[in-house]
Every structure is written in structure tokens, then in C-alpha cells.
Amino acid sequence: MTNETKDVRVRFAPSPTGKLHLGGARTAIYNWAFARSCGGAFILRIEDTDPERSTEENTQIILRALKWLGLDWDEGPGVGGAVGPYFQTERGATYEAALESLKATGAAYPCFCSKERLDACRAQAEKAEGGYAGYDGHCRDIPEDEALARIAAGEPHVWRLRTPDDHGPITFHDAVYGDVSFPADVMDDLILVRSDGSPTYNFAVVCDDANMGITHVIRGDDHLSNTPRQILIYEALGFKVPTFAHLPMILGPDGKKLSKRHGATNVEDYRDRGFVADAMVNYLALLGWSLDGETTVIPREVLTSQFSLDRISKKDAVFDEEKLTWLDGVYIREMDAGAWLDEAAPWLAFAHHLGKSAGTGAQIVPSLDKDAQRARLASLLAPWEDVPGEEWQGLLADVADRRGWYEGIYPLIIERQTTFNELPDKLAYLFWGPNVVLDEKSVSKVLRKEGACADESLALCRSILADGSIPWEAEELEQACRDAGEAAGIKPKLLFQPLRVAVCGNQVSPPLFESIQLLPREDILARMDATSALVFGA
């Protein structure tokens, strides 16, 4: 650890004007990982100075999303710290003190220009060659006694920063983009404090970062144009300028800025669709950063020990949900049965709800094509919220009370699972009881297939499964059915496919006999009888 990084203090400063989106989550991850890799501090600050859009509800949504991601903060809401408060609306005194300091040095001056005058100046400038170059400094040289008198008389005014006339280029070394320079003569005298007394973003953020001892500002590159303005404020206040690191944008698959048209864009949607927090952190970290250019699966302990700013790319990153889904499956398959059940509990409870709601006897339902299946999965956002509360608590209690049985589902699904929201549709058959919901395509291709003699195969399997002398265990049952099929001259595929459809409802399901072992004999026989009656009239 170098002297440059041993006292690192970074911050994530979201505005509670909406949910935590993927770009903000990645920024939080980079700040958190950098702090952890350096042994520094990760500070959470809520920038809630937009009174019309900032809400307590949004604040709680952001905090909840960060906690789900496992991004623990060292200072901030709920934790406290020596440089609080950690909400901008509670830091007004620090902004007032900073403004007074600037007034005392002449670095800030009051501007009485009306909106009408500013609009007229802009319109006139835009007609001229070169276009609008910013505020024209109209109030810069108003004598102090005149300005004070106008303020005392209640004339509306803002406070502007006096950009030094002799300031050379504003340069800084960005940890991502390298050396960056902006000409100072294109910087107008920006507003520090509005006419209602509220600080502007650039002023508040500089005051906060300086007073909180922030050493590295890691943020999206949409803030790059703010940086020279903020440096001018740092200099005017006599504060040390932090190291900046501006992150590339996250784009959708079409190369445009990620937005709602690309699907889910906020963290809680992915949580509610059954993604794993560790996989989300891993994947978002890779959108602009790499460990070695090759490694894809990066556990958080590796991320927090190896993260560095020099591995951040200047290139915009592309969000690929298919890759995220693949990575999510990797993390799920690394879980043992207990950890899996802890994550899967609400999805299994909802599968139970679907199974109980399936109806009675046997019924045939239309098949879903791949696009409809994808849409179905995308729509499963914490679907249990529509389940009546008393029923839902009973379903969750069943998972808790019968952990051993539910853990028995783990080997059936673990090698094929990519997200948890797949579980309800794939596992509802385990909760049908004596009933069965038959997929239309499976009925057509398997049970009613000409020449397949599915009715004979089903009757043969039923006779084996009804034999109480055969242990109700997957291997024993499968071998007994296989032996009976061989004796009858029925190939295993033609024997087992009808049984799978009659028990699980379709021709693509988790392992058949392992599923049968989990269920009562009488339910399995009832499903087979109902299927035969509906399809074959038997």
C-alpha cells in the first residue's frame, strides 16, 4: 500500500430522486472496492437538495439496494461518523460558512440579473457568431456598498464565483482519462447559491467532499465537464483538490445509453427477478474494469483485494443481460443446498402457490414459445406480493418447517438453474398434489404421437409404481420400470417420456424419478390416472 492510497476516503453520493440504477450501482461498487483494497473508508452521502423529487421512500430504496448488494459503508446513514450529517439538507451551515469565506476574499459576488435579462442575453449571443459563452459578468463590478444596499432592500440575487481573469488552463490528472485540460476563459462565473439560499450542485458537492476529507472522487464521466468548475471552487476556498476518476458510460446492446427501453435498469428489479447479489456485483464490476483481461468470475474477496483505478477502461461498457444470467448461474451452482434454500425460499413458496392454484384433475394448457417464456420470466418481479398475506406466511412457514424435503429439490434443479425466478414455473409440478397440468405441445408430441403407444407405456409404468414392494426410491423405481419396459419390448425413451409428461406436465423437466421420489405414491398414481382419462379416455 502506497502513501498515496493508505488514507483513502471515497464516497458514493446518490440523489434520492428515484431507484438505484445500474450505473449508480457500478459507481458505488467501484468506490467500495477501491476503499476496501486500500484499507480506506467508504462514505455514503445522500444528496437530497432537490425538494420536489427527493423523497424518504427513494432514500430507503437506495439504502435497501446497497445493503442487498453487500456494499457496507463506514460512514453515513444508519452508521454515523465524525464528519456528518450525511444528508445534504442537514449540512446548510457548512455551505453558509463556505460562502462567507468566499465573500470575505472577494471570490464570490452577488448577481441581481433577472431571468428575463439572462434569457435575452443568451438569445442575442446565440444569434451571433460563436454562440452563447455563458454569463457576461454584468454584476461583477457593482460597488460593494451598492450591492449591500440592494441586498438589504430585499432585491432578489444569487451568489456567483468570480473566476480569476488571469487563470491559466484548468488541468488535472484523471485516474482513468489521464491528463485533462480545460481553458479557463470559457468558464463563466457560475452560480454558487441560488436566490432562495439553496446551494447549487457544484458548490455543495465541493463543500461536502472537502469537509468530509474525500481523497478520490470516483464517478460517471457525465460529470467530467463539472470537474473544472469544481476545481475553481476548491481553489477559491483553499481546499486540496482530490484525485478524480471518471467512469465510462454503460450502454445497451444497441450502443445507446442504457435506459428503460432495454428492460430492467434498477438494482431492485434484478433482485426481485431472482438474481444473486454476488453475481450482480461481479458483473457490474466488469463493466469497465478487469482483473487481468481474462478472468470473468471474480468473488468479492478478490475484487476488494485486487481492485485498482488503473484497470478501469476508457471505453464505454455494454450491458449484456445474457452474460449476467450466465454468470448468475455460475454463482448459484457454487451454493450448497442450505445456502441455495436460503436464497430460493420465496421462489419455492411461490412455486407452491402456483401448484396449489393449478386446478383439479388433469387439464391441457397452451404451450409458450421462447419469446413468451422470456417475457414471463421478465415479468416475475417478486410475484409473491400478490399472494394474500396469511397464505404467504403459511407457504414460507412450510419451507422453514420442511427444510429437509425442500433441500431435496436442490439436486434436481441446481445444474440447470441460472436465476431464481425460473423456479416457480419449473417446480410448480411438485405442488400439484394429485392434479396435473399438461403442456399442449408435450401432449401432442409424446402422448398422442402416432405409433408411440404412449397409453401402453403409461399403464406399464403405473403397474410398477403401484407395487408397494418396490422401495419408493429413484434408482429402484427407475430400474424396475426399465426392466418391465425391456421385457415388453418398449425402448426407454418411449417408456419414460409419457411418464414424465403425466407426472411433471411436460417433456422437459427436472430428473423424473428423483421428482417421483419426493412425492407421495398416491399423488403420482392419481396424476397418471387423470392423464390417461383425459388423453386416452381410459
ABEGO torsion letter per residue (X at the ends): XBAAAAABBBBBBBBBAEBBBAAAAAAAAAAAAAAAAAGBBBBBBBBAABAAABBAAAAAAAAAAAAAAGBBBABEBGAEEAAOBABAAAAAAAAAAAAAAAAAAGABBBBABBAAAAAAAAAAAAABBGEBAEBAGAAAABBAAAAAAAAAAGBBBBBBBBBBAABBBBBBBBAAAEBBBBBAAABBBBBABBAAGBBBAAAAAAAAAAAAGBABBBBBAAAAAAAAAAAAAAAAAGBBBBBBBBBBBBBBAAGBBBBAAAEBABAAAAAAAGBBAAAAAAAAAABGBBAAGABABBBAAAAAAABBAAABBABBBBBBAAAAAAAAAAAAAABBAAAAAAAAAAAAAAAAAAAAAAEBEBBBBBBBBAAAAAAAAAABBGAAAABBAAAAAAAAAAAAAAAAAAAAAAAAAAAABABAAAAAAAAAAAAAEABBBBBAAAAAAAAABBGAGAAAAAAAAAAAAABAABBBBAAAAAAAAAAAAAAAGBBAAAAAAAAAAAAAGBABBBBAAAAAAABBAAAAAAAAAAAAAAAAGX
